[in-house]
Every structure is written in C-alpha cells, then in structure tokens.
C-alpha cells in the first residue's frame, strides 16, 4: 500500500508545473470495477474501455465533474480535493486523495454488471453515422434486465442502441447468467455538427463519449494573433512567445501542436496560469493568451527553429540563446541505509515540494538549483530524518544517510485466528491499541479468495462499515470483522488482514474454515399454467451451496386422479451447477385451479415450491367432433370383427 504512495511521488517530482498539494492525504487505496468511493458530495468510480484501459469518472450526484483516461501521475482537482492517479495493475487502480479532513467510504455500486466501451474522445467528420461498440458482461448467476436511455444528445443529432443481430432501436434487454453481449451506440451526425458529448445510461451506469471533428477549422470565428516570432534571450532564460486567440462566434476551441523543435530543447504551450495545454476552450466573444515556451538545457544547439500547428495552420518561430550555456542544476546523489548499513529499499526523499522515491538499493538522485534546502527522508518502518543542505554551482553532492528503525505503533490482536463459516456471514472480534503518543488514522485491508467480502464494524449488529478509524494516544478500540463468502467450496482458506497507518503496516493471518452448507434452489419459468389435459413444466434445480449434492430426486404432489412423470429420476449437482428437468403432468380434466407442489429431495433436506395449474373445458365443437370420430372408430372395428 505504501509503495503506491512512493510511485505517486516519483511522478510528482517529474512534473514541476503541478502546484503544491493542499490538505492532508485522506485516502490511499485501490479502485476496482466492482466498487466506488465517496468523498464529501463526490463519487469516484472506475470504468474500463474495450481494450481494458482504465478511465475515472468523478460525479457530484447526477452531474459528471470530470471524466477521462486514468493516466499515471495525472492530478485531478474537484471541489477542495486533489486526486492523483497511480499504477494500474491486476485490474486495480491506485489512487491518492488530498484535501480537508473528510470521511472517505466505499460506495456499493448499484449495477452488478460490467460495461466496457471506448470512452472520452472519438474523432469523426460531419454528416456521418458512428457505430460505437459497447460490451456488457453479467458475472452473476441471475438473469439481468438492462434498460437503455440517452441522457444527453446534442440538438439535431440522433442516437440509439442496437445489437448486431437486430438493426432497430433497443430500449430493454434480458442478459442471462454469466453471459456477455456486444451492443452498438449508433450516432447520426448532421452536416453542421461541432464538437460535443453524448451521454447514455444503462440502468444506473452512466457513460460519456466526446465526439470531435479535428479537421474542421474555425477560421470564420477564431483569429490567431502572434505579436512576434523571433527572440534572442540569455542561455539561462526562457524564450516566451505570446499567442492571442480571439473567438467571435459560438463556444469553440483551439488546438495546439509542436511539429518540430531543435534536439534536447524543451518546447511546449502554457496557459495564463503556467499550466501545460494543448487544447484551449473559448466562450463566445472571449479572448485568451497562450504562451509558446522554449528552454535550452546545457546540451543542444544555441539557435533553432520551432514549427507548430494551431487550428490547422502552420507557424514558425526562431530562437537564439546567447552567452555560455552551462548547466544550471546541481546533482545531488543520496543513498539511504539502516543502522546495520544495509540499503533501505524505496526511501522517500523530499526537497521542499519536490519528492522522489529511491530504488531497491536506496539510491535517489536530484537535479536542483543553487540554494538552501530542508531535506526530509522517510521509509517504511523507520523514523523520519530532516537535514538542512546548502548547494552552490561549484559542487555536486553525494550523501549517505542512516535512518533509525521505528517500533510498531499499533498493536493488533484477534479473539481467535481460526474462524468458522457455515452460513453466508460470520463475525470475529479484534482489538486495536495505539502504542504511540500521537493520534493515528487507521485504514484496513484484507486479501484472500476473490469470493470473500468483508467489513469492519464497531459492533456485531452494526450496518455501517468503517473505512477509516482515528485512534488517540494509548487508546484501545474493540472492533468486529464481518466476513461473507459466496459460492465457495468447503475447506480452509488463509486471509491476511492488515491495519495501515501513514508509517507502517500490521497484519495477521486468519484461517477461515468454510463448512459444508448444502443449499438447493428451485427456479420456475412461471408459477401459473393452463391446460385442458396434459402439460409439461420445466424445473431448474441449482446447487446454491458449497458442497456437491448427490442422489437428488424431483417429485411432485398432484391432486387425486392426476399422474406425473419426470425426465430424470436421480441426479447430482456440483456447487453452482444448474440442471433442468421436465415434469409431465396428466390431469383428470376436471375444470378448476389446482396447486401442485414440486420438491427436490436428498439425504439432507427437502426443498419445495409450487405452481398453479388451471384446467379448462375443451371447446364444445372440438369435443363433439372428437366424440363422433370415436363412435365411428368403434363401429368400424366392430364390423371388421364380424367379417372375420
């Protein structure tokens, strides 16, 4: 868990344009496609594209605040919070959230299905029809009814859902257990279309696709003014070219791109807040300034040409750097050891707002400007260390730093490490004790089989789960770990429960003994049938327990005078397996409604359900015709016998 923080900080050190993070870290964890987290009034959830790439959506109730690809190291601002995207691995996305002291809790996603599509941006041309694929997977053992709705479609645009087999508008679909399907969002784009978004809803899931027209120019409404295109600056300065963009029409955008630059030069576009930008959005009658900035490191040519593309038009800038271009940075190489002079893996080293993570040999390297710095070093299981350092151009520095081990601050003990589970839920008590002299903010984590769900509760009967616990100095807290197992075979499984603070991790291994728990589920297509004489009823029998069931038989209790037979008299089911058996029932043709009980029997238990069968009177003409045919048949048979 803490290693994820280290990865974030490396990326922060590589982006000098990022502003200092405000507030304290309030969440450090992972998101999967099964859950979401709530931060204040905001909800953060993970979506996957068709290719399995992660995308993040931040919503405020029903409004989408931010939606985009989860790029490693990207910083997202929403409300008073800052979210930093970390590593994507094993279908989990690591995120770190800074902000005011706010409770962060996991939110149960309403949808039980998975949606994959190619979100964010799709390039198109006006007067075309887009066919955008969307894949839906039902991982559950139940039928799933999907309802499709278009939340937001631009005026004069048309959109609908359809399948590959049926080319008509789709409003609702039934998706069977453990099935998946590919649908298509069809978008008809008119001739005068501008860049816009299409938002859709599948049950509670909300998706968004932005459609751009990169080849469409806005010359009639947008003007580009470049005051000057040549500069001579000192080698230790930046060359900055202002670019004035004015919009005289409707809301639009300008696109910037660097086509060519001298080798080793750093060239990019910056907005008025000194943030890198490649796309500039403009409201009606709005004017903005973007700066083309060029920097020359100590290597590379002193003169050069920069070619750029702005809204499809090419521009050229000429730059000359004057004087002796020497390195302006000082190399500071640091190696971190423990008290036994063994390198500490992945130490965190911070100079002011610049933070980096060391490698597995404890090495960290910085390129810094001359000045006085306060250096802070930290590592998992060690005390933080602070060093004041003065740097000048005349020297590079190499430092060896030793960190002292820090004792564990939180004590974790369980009532028992052997936990039995014979139903879907079980609860085990554990105790936390803060051994330090400062308040600790504690988070929880559990790893084990995928079918295990877990919650930390303040009492065995509580319905509210804890995501973060604050424990005062020397405070003791009694808590409960609630476990749920679904469709698991009986046996013993190891669970690793972790208590995490900002300094260290304490863990215990629990042995979960899942006991045999036979369960039978009867699934009927309908509870009401109608017939005049005979009827066949399909019955699905599912093993909903965690052990194999053998010597099963399906029986029925029918009214007196009726009879029945089953298509299979004896069968067995593995855990999670479903088998369909037919019951053929013959009535005595008495009119009325009758209850028929259907039961599955085995050596352990009996499971039953029932259906209502309505027996109706045959049509009088058909009945008379059948009677006449019967009489004629009897006469013919009698005559044949006489002749013989």
N, C-alpha and C positions, 0 to 999 in steps of 0.2 A: 504493500500500500504506500509506504513512504517513498519507495523507489519511483512511484508515479509522480510524486511532487518533484523529485530531482529532475525527471525528464522535462517537466514543465519549465523549470527554472533555467535549464540549458537553452531552451528556445527563447525565453525572455531575454537572456543575455545577448542573443544574436539579433534582436530587434530593438535598436536604440530609439526608434520612433515611438515605441509603446510608452505610455505615461505610467508613472508610479501607481501601483495598485492601492486603492483606498480601502480601509477597513481591515478586518481580520479574516483569515480563512475560515469559512463556516461549513464547507463541505469538501471532502476529498474522497472520491469513490468512483464507482463504475456505473454505467448505464447499459442496460441490455434492451433488446426489442420487447421484453416482457414487462418492463416497469417504467416508471417516470418518477421525477422528484418535484416536490412543491417547495418554492422559495417565496415567502410572502404571498402576494397575489399572483405570482407567475408559476407556470408549469413548464418543465423542461422534459422533452421526450426524444427518443432516438428512433429514426426511421432508416431503412435500408433501400438502396437502389436495386435495379435488376441485376447489376453486376456485384452486389454485396457491399457497395461503398456506403459508409455511414453519413447520415445527414442529421442535423439537430434542428428542432423546432421549439421556439420559446413562445408561449401563448399567455395572454392575460385574459382569463375567462374564455370568450369565444374569439378574441382578436389575436391574430398572428403578429407578434412583436418582431421576431427575427426567424429567418429560415434560410439555411444554407448548408453547404458541404462541411463536414467536420474535419477541417484541415488542422493537422498537428501544430500546436502553438498559437492558433488563432485566438484573439481576445474579443469577447462579445460584451457589450455594455447593454444593460436593461435595468430601468429604474435606478436604484442606488447600488446595483450589484455588478460585478465583473466576473465573467466566466472564461476560463482558459481551457482550451481543448488539448487533451493529452494523447496518449498512444492508443491506437485501435488494434486489438489483438484478441483472438479467441471469442469473437462475437461480442466483445465488451469494449466500451469506450470510457477511457479515464477522463474525468473532469475535475477541475478545481474551481471553487467559487469563493470570491472575496466579497465582503460587504458588511453592513451593520449587523450586530448580534441578532440573528433571526433564526427561528426554528426551521430546520430543513427536514422534510419527511418524505418517505417513499409514498407514491400515489399509485393505487391499483389501477392499471389501465382497464378501461371499460371493455375494450374489444379483446376477444380471446383468439383472434386470428392474426395472421401476419400479412402485411401488404408490402410489396416491393414494386417500385417504379423508378423512372429516371427523373428525379425532381430538379428543381432550381431553374435551369435555363435550357431552352430548346430554340435553335435557330431555324427560321422559316422565311418564306417570301410571301407577300400579299397574294390574294386570290388563289390560295391553295387549300388542300384538306390534309390535316395531320392525323396520323393514326398512331397514337401513343400507347405502348403496351403497359399493362398493369397486371402483376401476378398476385394472387391471393391464395394463402395456404391455411387450411383448417387442421391444426395439430391435435384437436380434441377428439374424443370418441363419440361426440354428439353431432346431430345434424345442425347446420348453422344457416340461419336465414339472413341474407345480405340485402340491404336496401341502399340504392344508389341515388345520389342527389347532387345537383350542380349548385354550389353555394354562390359563386360569383363568376359571371361570364360577361365580358365587355359587350356594350351595345353593338348591334348589327352582327356580332359573332354568333355562331350556332355550335352547340356541343351536345353530345350524348354518348352513352356507353353501349357497347355491343360485344358479342362474343365472336369467335372465329367461325362458328357454325351458323349463327343467325345474325344477319345484317339488318337488324332493326333495333330501335331504342329499347334499352334494358333498364327496368326500374327495380326489379327484385329477382333474387336468385337463391336457390337452395343448394348449399355445398355440403356434401356428405362427410362422414367422419374420416379424418386423415386423408383428405382429398385436397388437390390444388387445381387452380384454373387460371388461364390467361385471358384477360379481358382487354378491350381497347377503348381508350377515350378518343372519340372522333371529334376534331375541332375544325369547323369550316371558317376560314379566314377571308374577310372581304378585301376588296381592292385597296381601300383607303386605310388599312389597319396600321396601327402604331404599336410599339412595344407595350405589352400588358400582361396580366396574370389571369389564369384560370384556376379557381379553387373548387374542389369537389369533396364530397363526404360519402364514406362507406360506413354505415351505422354511425358509431361515434368517432371513427377515424377521419381526420381532416388532412387533405393533401393539397399541395400548391405547385403549379408549373408556370414558370415565366417564359413567355414567347417573345423573342427578339427578332428584329429584322436588320442585321448588321450591314447589309448592302444598301439600305435606304438612307440617303443623305437628307440633311435638314438645312440645305443652303438657303432655302427661301425664308426661313425663320431665324436661323442662327448665324451670327457673324463671329469670325475669329480675328482678333487684332493682336499683332506682335510688335511692340514698340521698337525693339532692336534684336538683331540676330547675330551680332558679333561682340565678343568680350575679351578683354585682357585682364587677368587677375593674377595676384601673387600665388605662388605654389601652395601656401598654407591657407588659402581661401577657397570658397565655393563659387562656382560660376552659376548665377541665377538669372533665368530669362522669364519675365512675366508674360503670361498668355491670357488675354482678356477674352472671355466668352460671353456674348450677349444673346438673349433669347427674346424675340419679338412676337412669338406665336404662342401656341399651347404648350403645356408641360412637355419637356423633351429631355434629351441627354446628349452629352458629347463623349466620344471615345478617344482615348489617347494610347499611343503605342510607340515604343522606341524600336526603330528599324535597324539602325546601325550606329556604333559608337567605337572609339579607339579602345585598343586592348587594355584591360585592367582598370579602365575608368569606371567609376560608379555613376550611373546616369538613371534618373527616374523623375516622375512627376509628383509634385506635392501640392496639397490644397492650402488654403489660408491658415489652417491650424497645424501646418507642418506634418500632416499625415499623408502617407503614400496613397496615390489614387490613380486609377486607370479609367474610371467612368465617373462623369460629373452630371448630376441631375439638376435641371433648371426649371423653375416655376415660370409661369407666364410673366414676361417683361422683367426677368431677373438677369443680373449681371454678376459674374463671378470671375475670380482671378486664380489661375493655376500657374505653378512655377515649374519650369524645366530646370533641374539642378544637376550639375556635373561636378564631381570631385575626383582629384587625381591622387592616387597613393604614391609611395616613394618609387614605384617602378612604373614603367609605361612612358609613352611619348608625351612631350610637353605641349604639342599642338595637335589639333584634330578637328574632324567634322562629325556632327551629330545629326542624323536624319530621323525624323519622326513622322507619324501618320496621325492626323487629327480629323475625325469625321470623314475619313476617306481622302483627305488632301495631304500631300507631302510637303514638309517644310525642312529647311536645313539651317543649322546653327554652327558657327565657327568659334572655337575657344583656343586661347593661348595662355598657358600658365608661365609666369615669369619668375626668374630667380632660381636659386638652387633648391630642388625638391628633395629634401631629406625626410627620413622617417620622423613623424611627429609622435609616435607611440613608443612606450617603454614596455619591454617584455618582462612580465613577472611570472616566474615559474615556481609553483608551490607543490610540495609533496607532504602528505599528512600521514603520520604514524601513530600507533598506540604506545603505551608505556613499555611494551616489550620490543619496540622498534619494528613492529610488523605493519606494513602498509594497510591503511583503513580503506575499504572499498567504498567508492562513490560518496566521498565527502561533499558537503555543501559549503561553498566559499562565496562570500558576498563582499563586494566593494561598493559602498553606497547603495544605489538602486540596481547595480549590475550583479547578477548572480549566476554562478556556473556550478556544474556538478562534475566531480572528478571521475577518473576511470577506475577500473578494478585494481590498479596499482596505487591509487591515492594521488594521482597527478592531476593538477589543474594549471591552466595557463591563461593569462590575461594580456591584452594589449591596451595599455592605459596612457592617458595624457599626463604630463607632469603635474604634481600637486601633492596634497596631504590627504591620506585616506584612512578610514577606520575599516579594518578587515575583520570579518566575523566568520569563524569556521564552526561547522556543526556536522555531526554524523550520528547515525542510529546507535544508541547505547553509550554515547559519550557526552561529557559536559561541553557546552559551548565555550569557545575561546575567542577573545577580542584582542586585536593587535593594531596599534597605530603605526602608519607607514608613510614616509615622505619619499617622493620619487622626483628625479630630475633627468633631463635629457642625456646626461653624461653617463648613465649607467643602466644596465639591465640587472634584474634581481632574481636570485634563486633562493628560496626559503624552504627549510624543513621545519614542520610544526608537529608537536606532540599533543595529543588530546588525552584527557583522563577519562577512565570509564565511569559511567554514572549508574548507580544502583537502580533497580526496578522501583518505580514509583507507585504502581498499582498492583495489589495482590488479588488474585482470582482463585476462588475455591468453589467446588460443586458439592452438593449434598451427596451425589453419587455419580460415578463416571460410567456406570452401566445403566442404560435406560431401556425399559421395555415398552414396546408399542404394539398393542393388539387391536386398536381401533385406528381411525384416521389421525387422531390427535393424541399427544401426550405432553406433559409439562414437568420440567425439572427445575429445582431451586438452586440458585447460585448466589455467592456473596462477593461483593467488591469492597476493597478497603484502600483508601488513598493514604499511602505511607509518607507522602511528602508534606511540605509546608505551604503549598500553593494549591489553589483551586485547579482541578483538572477537568477538561472537556473530553469525554469519552465517547467513542463510537464503537460499533460492534460489526463483526463479520463472521460468517460461517461457511466452510467449504465441505463438500461431500457429494453424494449422489445427486443427480440433477432433479430427481423427483421429490427431493426434500424441500419444503417451505418452512420458514422459521420466523419467529417474532420474539422480541424481548419485551416483557410486561412488568409492570410494577406489582401486580397481584395475579394469582392464578385465574381469577374471573374477569380481569380487565379486558376490554375490547380495543383499547388504544395502544398501539405499539410504540416503543421508544426507538428513535433513531440516534439521538444524542443525549447523553447524561452528564450533568455537571456535578462533580463530587468535590466538596470542600476539604480543607486540610484535616487529615486524620478521620475523615467521615467514613462510615460504613453504610452500605446500601444492600438490602436484600431484594433480589430480582428473580424473575422466572423466565426460563427459555421454553417457548412453546414450539413444538415440532409437529409437522403434518407430513404424512407420506401418502402418495397416491400411486396406485398400480405398481407397487413394489413387491417383489418376491420375498418370502420369508427368509431370514438369515441375519447375519451380524454385519453391520456397516460401521466404518470409522468416520466420525465427524470432527472437524477441527474448528473449535470456537475461539475467536480472537477478540481481545479487548485492545483498542487502539487509542493512544494519546498522541500529541504532537511530538513526543520524544521517543516513545518505544511501543512495542507490541508484546502483550502477554497472551499466551494461548494454552488451551487444554484440549486433549483428545478424548472425545466421548465415544463409547461403544454402544451403538443403537441396535437393539435386538428386536427385529420385526417378527412378531409371532404369526403363526398361521391364522388367517382370518377369512374363512370361506364366505363368499357373497355371491348370490345369484340374482340377476336382473332379467325380468321378462319384458320384452319390447313388443308391443302390438301395433300394427298399422292403423287399426281402428278399434273402437270399443262398441260399435254398433253395426250389425249386419242384417240383411233382409233376404229371405229366400222363400220358395214355395215347397221345396222338398229337401234338396241336398245343398251343402255348402262346404267350401274348403277355406280354412283360416290359417294364414301363415303366422308362425310364432317364432320370434328371435329370442334366443337364450344367450345371455352374456355372462361370462365369469368376471365379476367385478371385484373379486378378492385377490389375494396374493399367493394362492396355492392351487395346484392342479386339482380339479374335481373329476372323479371317476364314477362309473356306474350310475349315471344320471338317467332319468326316465321322465317322459312327459305324459301326463294323464289329464283327463277331463271328467268333470262331474256334470252329466246331462240329465234332462228331465226323463221321467219314466216313459218307456216306449221308444225312446231315441237310442241310436247307436253311434259309435265313432271308431275310427282307427287312425293311428299316427304313422307318418312316413318312416320314422326311425324309433325303435323301441329302447335302445340303450346307446349312450354316447358319453364322451369325455371332453373336457374343456381345459385348455391351458389358461393361466392368468391373462386377462384382457381379450381372450378369444370369444367370438360370437358365432353361433350356428343357427341356421333357420330350419325349422321342422314344420311340416304341414299336418293339421288335424282335419280329417274329412268326417263331417257330421251328417247323419241321415235323420231327419225328423219324422214324426208320425202324421205330419200335415195338419195338425190341429192349429187353427188360427190363434194368434196372440203373441205376446212378447215374453221371452224366456231368458233367464240368466244361466250362463254356462261358465263354470269355474275351470280355469286352466292352471295346473300346478306342475312344478318341476320338483322331483323327489330325488334325494340321495341319502347316503348313510347318516349325514349330519343334521340336515334340516329340510324343511319343506317351504317352498316359495310359491305363492299363488297370486293370480289376478283373475279378472272376469271380463266377459263380453256379454252384450245383449243381442239376442237373435230374435228378429221379428218374422213369424211365419205368416204369409199372406195366402188368401184363397186364389186358386188358379182362375184364369179368365174363363167365363162360362162357356163361350163358344169353343174355345180350345178344349175345355174339359168334355163337352158334348161330343166333339169330333173324336177325341181320344176314346170315348166310351163306345161310339159306333164302330170304330176300327176294331176295338177289342171284341165286340159282338160278332162282327163279320169273320174275324180270325177264328173264333170258337166254332162257328158254323162250318167254315171250310175244313177245319181239322176233323170235325165230326163226319162230314161227307167222305173225306178220304179214308177214314177208318172203316166206314160201311162198305166202300168199294173193295177194300182189301179183304 
